[in-house]
């Protein structure tokens, strides 16, 4: 579903306005997403405790339609993250908007994942116990790369997306369950499974169990990721968005304008916070 936001004009906006009116808003159902509609969306989000960004995406629409929203990220979660990281709430809102893929769970209730076959290739070669032989592990990884290149491969790729990624993971679990779970990125912020130990989880299964609970746990993993990277945390506190984007998204961050998107999102949410604070 497309997220509806300020400036949009469509039948979908008209339906949004109708739903908001059933919740107490008094909007003209003209299909134009203007100031009044944005204010009504934000007011509704604040009322039910959702992330109050004024945009109507799948989560807001699900809530308006009376669907279960118990797993969704809430405004209070972002406030707690802001306090923990020592950054403005607008910065956390910007991170959530840009770095999160918008939703942490699929329609079937499973967490969003992306299986990385090149990571699987590397993880299969890790010496995990005294009896492991490095050369044998390498040979097996090479053999599997020839047999199932969509699951084990020195090169990234093979993505299918959506629930099909869970099918790829299920197949990889048959090869090596620990390596497979470590080779997927999990949740709204797509934190890689192999970070589990650094992030303070007792095992990869403990991490995966948390990722299956709710979006608040996805944010928790993301916050831990920032906390355990002093350079990233320092850059975020200083609001150096180019550095934040480079450290989190990699050296090709400029190709997708992550730094620009983060800075613009921060300024937009900061302006709204100032207006709300003055109101």
C-alpha positions as CSV (number, residue, x, y, z in Angstrom):
1,X,0.0,0.0,0.0
2,X,1.2,3.5,-0.9
3,X,1.7,5.9,2.0
4,X,-0.6,9.0,1.7
5,X,1.0,12.3,2.7
6,X,0.7,16.0,2.3
7,X,0.1,17.2,-1.2
8,X,-1.5,13.9,-2.5
9,X,-4.8,14.0,-4.3
10,X,-6.7,10.8,-5.0
11,X,-9.6,8.6,-4.2
12,X,-7.5,6.9,-1.5
13,X,-7.2,10.3,0.2
14,X,-10.9,10.6,0.1
15,X,-11.3,7.2,1.8
16,X,-8.7,8.2,4.4
17,X,-10.7,11.4,5.1
18,X,-13.9,9.3,5.4
19,X,-12.3,7.0,7.9
20,X,-10.9,9.9,9.9
21,X,-14.3,11.4,10.1
22,X,-15.7,8.2,11.6
23,X,-13.1,8.7,14.4
24,X,-14.2,12.3,15.2
25,X,-12.5,14.4,12.5
26,X,-14.6,16.9,10.6
27,X,-12.9,16.9,7.2
28,X,-14.2,17.8,3.8
29,X,-13.9,14.5,1.8
30,X,-12.4,16.2,-1.2
31,X,-9.5,13.8,-1.8
32,X,-6.9,16.5,-1.2
33,X,-4.3,15.8,1.5
34,X,-3.8,19.4,2.8
35,X,-3.1,20.9,6.2
36,X,-6.4,19.9,7.8
37,X,-6.0,16.3,6.7
38,X,-2.4,16.1,7.9
39,X,-3.4,17.6,11.3
40,X,-6.3,15.1,11.6
41,X,-3.9,12.2,10.8
42,X,-1.4,13.3,13.3
43,X,-4.1,13.9,15.9
44,X,-5.5,10.4,15.4
45,X,-2.0,8.8,15.5
46,X,-1.3,10.6,18.8
47,X,-4.7,9.5,20.2
48,X,-4.0,5.8,19.6
49,X,-0.3,6.0,20.4
50,X,1.1,5.4,16.9
51,X,4.2,7.1,15.5
52,X,2.7,10.6,14.8
53,X,4.3,11.6,11.6
54,X,1.2,12.9,9.9
55,X,1.5,10.4,7.0
56,X,-1.0,7.7,6.5
57,X,0.7,4.4,5.7
58,X,-0.3,0.8,6.2
59,X,-0.1,1.0,10.0
60,X,-2.3,4.1,10.3
61,X,-4.8,2.6,7.8
62,X,-4.8,-0.7,9.6
63,X,-5.7,1.1,12.9
64,X,-8.4,3.2,11.2
65,X,-9.9,0.0,9.9
66,X,-10.0,-1.6,13.3
67,X,-7.2,-4.2,12.6
68,X,-4.8,-5.5,15.2
69,X,-2.0,-3.0,15.8
70,X,-0.4,-4.6,18.9
71,X,2.9,-5.3,17.1
72,X,3.3,-1.8,15.7
73,X,5.9,0.7,16.7
74,X,4.5,3.5,19.0
75,X,5.3,7.1,19.6
76,X,6.3,6.2,23.2
77,X,8.9,3.7,21.8
78,X,10.6,6.5,19.9
79,X,10.5,8.9,22.9
80,X,12.3,6.2,25.0
81,X,14.9,5.7,22.2
82,X,15.5,9.5,22.0
83,X,16.2,9.6,25.8
84,X,18.4,6.6,25.7
85,X,20.5,7.8,22.8
86,X,20.6,11.4,24.0
87,X,19.3,12.9,20.7
88,X,16.3,15.0,19.8
89,X,13.0,13.1,19.2
90,X,13.1,14.5,15.7
91,X,16.3,12.7,15.0
92,X,14.7,9.4,16.0
93,X,11.7,10.1,13.9
94,X,14.0,10.8,11.0
95,X,15.9,7.5,11.5
96,X,12.6,5.6,11.7
97,X,11.3,7.3,8.5
98,X,14.4,6.8,6.4
99,X,16.2,3.7,7.8
100,X,13.1,1.7,8.6
101,X,11.4,0.1,5.5
102,X,8.1,1.4,6.8
103,X,6.8,-1.9,8.3
104,X,8.5,-4.6,10.4
105,X,6.0,-7.4,9.7
106,X,4.5,-8.9,6.6
107,X,0.7,-9.4,6.2
108,X,1.2,-13.1,7.3
109,X,2.5,-11.9,10.7
110,X,6.2,-12.8,10.1
111,X,8.9,-10.3,10.5
112,X,10.3,-8.7,7.4
113,X,13.6,-10.3,6.4
114,X,16.1,-10.3,3.6
115,X,18.3,-13.4,3.2
116,X,21.9,-12.6,2.2
117,X,23.4,-15.5,0.3
118,X,26.9,-14.0,0.3
119,X,26.8,-13.7,4.1
120,X,25.7,-17.4,4.2
121,X,28.8,-18.2,2.2
122,X,31.0,-16.5,4.7
123,X,29.2,-17.8,7.8
124,X,29.4,-21.4,6.7
125,X,33.2,-21.0,6.8
126,X,33.4,-19.9,10.4
127,X,35.2,-22.2,12.9
128,X,32.6,-22.5,15.7
129,X,34.0,-25.5,17.7
130,X,37.4,-27.1,18.3
131,X,36.6,-30.0,16.0
132,X,36.0,-27.8,12.9
133,X,38.5,-27.9,10.1
134,X,38.8,-24.6,8.2
135,X,39.7,-26.2,4.9
136,X,36.7,-28.6,5.1
137,X,34.4,-25.8,5.9
138,X,35.7,-23.8,2.9
139,X,35.3,-26.7,0.6
140,X,31.7,-27.3,1.7
141,X,30.8,-23.7,1.2
142,X,32.3,-23.8,-2.3
143,X,30.4,-27.0,-3.0
144,X,27.1,-25.6,-1.8
145,X,27.7,-22.4,-3.9
146,X,27.7,-24.7,-7.0
147,X,24.7,-26.7,-5.9
148,X,22.4,-24.0,-4.5
149,X,23.8,-20.6,-5.7
150,X,20.6,-18.9,-4.8
151,X,21.3,-19.7,-1.1
152,X,25.1,-19.8,-0.9
153,X,27.1,-17.6,-3.1
154,X,30.3,-15.4,-2.9
155,X,28.2,-12.6,-4.5
156,X,25.2,-10.8,-3.2
157,X,21.9,-11.1,-4.9
158,X,19.1,-13.7,-5.5
159,X,16.6,-11.6,-3.6
160,X,12.9,-12.4,-4.1
161,X,11.4,-10.1,-1.5
162,X,8.4,-10.4,0.8
163,X,7.3,-13.7,2.2
164,X,9.4,-15.5,-0.4
165,X,12.5,-14.5,1.6
166,X,11.2,-16.7,4.4
167,X,11.1,-19.6,1.9
168,X,14.7,-19.0,1.1
169,X,15.6,-18.9,4.8
170,X,13.7,-22.1,5.4
171,X,15.7,-23.8,2.7
172,X,19.0,-22.4,4.1
173,X,18.1,-23.7,7.5
174,X,18.3,-27.2,6.2
175,X,22.0,-26.5,5.3
176,X,23.0,-24.9,8.6
177,X,20.4,-23.4,10.9
178,X,22.7,-21.0,12.9
179,X,24.5,-19.7,9.8
180,X,21.1,-19.3,8.0
181,X,19.6,-17.2,10.8
182,X,22.7,-15.1,11.1
183,X,22.6,-14.5,7.3
184,X,19.3,-12.7,7.2
185,X,18.6,-9.0,8.1
186,X,15.6,-8.7,10.4
187,X,12.7,-6.4,11.1
188,X,11.9,-2.8,10.2
189,X,15.5,-1.6,10.5
190,X,17.0,-4.7,8.8
191,X,19.6,-5.5,11.5
192,X,21.8,-8.4,10.4
193,X,21.4,-11.6,12.5
194,X,25.2,-12.1,12.9
195,X,25.3,-8.9,15.1
196,X,23.4,-10.8,17.9
197,X,26.3,-11.2,20.2
198,X,27.5,-7.6,19.8
199,X,24.0,-6.4,20.6
200,X,23.8,-8.3,23.8
201,X,21.5,-11.2,22.9
202,X,22.3,-14.6,24.4
203,X,22.1,-16.4,21.1
204,X,21.0,-16.0,17.5
205,X,17.7,-17.7,18.5
206,X,17.2,-15.2,21.3
207,X,17.7,-12.4,18.7
208,X,15.3,-14.0,16.2
209,X,12.7,-14.6,19.0
210,X,12.8,-10.9,19.8
211,X,12.4,-10.0,16.1
212,X,9.3,-12.1,16.0
213,X,7.6,-10.2,18.9
214,X,6.9,-6.7,17.8
215,X,8.3,-3.6,16.1
216,X,9.4,-2.2,19.5
217,X,12.0,-5.0,19.6
218,X,13.1,-4.1,16.1
219,X,13.8,-0.5,17.3
220,X,15.5,-2.0,20.4
221,X,18.0,-3.9,18.2
222,X,18.6,-0.7,16.1
223,X,19.2,1.4,19.3
224,X,21.7,-1.3,20.5
225,X,23.4,-1.2,17.1
226,X,23.9,2.6,17.5
227,X,24.9,2.3,21.2
228,X,27.6,-0.3,20.4
229,X,29.2,1.8,17.7
230,X,30.7,4.8,19.4
231,X,31.6,6.6,16.1
232,X,28.0,6.2,14.8
233,X,26.5,7.3,18.1
234,X,28.8,10.4,18.3
235,X,27.9,11.3,14.7
236,X,24.2,11.0,15.5
237,X,24.5,13.1,18.6
238,X,26.2,15.8,16.5
239,X,23.5,15.4,13.8
240,X,26.2,14.8,11.1
241,X,23.9,13.0,8.7
242,X,26.5,12.2,6.0
243,X,28.6,10.4,8.6
244,X,25.5,8.6,10.0
245,X,24.5,7.5,6.6
246,X,27.9,6.3,5.6
247,X,28.4,4.3,8.8
248,X,24.9,2.7,8.7
249,X,24.2,2.4,4.9
250,X,27.8,1.9,3.7
251,X,30.1,3.8,1.3
252,X,27.4,4.0,-1.4
253,X,25.0,6.0,0.8
254,X,25.2,9.0,-1.5
255,X,23.7,7.0,-4.4
256,X,20.4,6.7,-2.5
257,X,20.7,10.2,-0.9
258,X,20.4,8.7,2.5
259,X,22.2,11.7,4.1
260,X,19.9,14.2,2.3
261,X,16.8,12.2,3.2
262,X,17.8,12.0,6.9
263,X,18.5,15.7,7.1
264,X,15.3,16.7,5.4
265,X,13.3,14.3,7.6
266,X,14.9,15.7,10.7
267,X,14.2,19.3,9.8
268,X,10.6,18.5,9.0
269,X,10.0,16.6,12.2
270,X,11.9,19.3,14.2
271,X,9.7,22.0,12.8
272,X,6.6,20.1,13.7
273,X,7.9,19.5,17.2
274,X,8.5,23.2,17.6
275,X,5.0,24.0,16.4
276,X,3.5,21.4,18.7
277,X,5.5,22.7,21.6
278,X,4.4,26.3,21.0
279,X,0.8,25.3,20.7
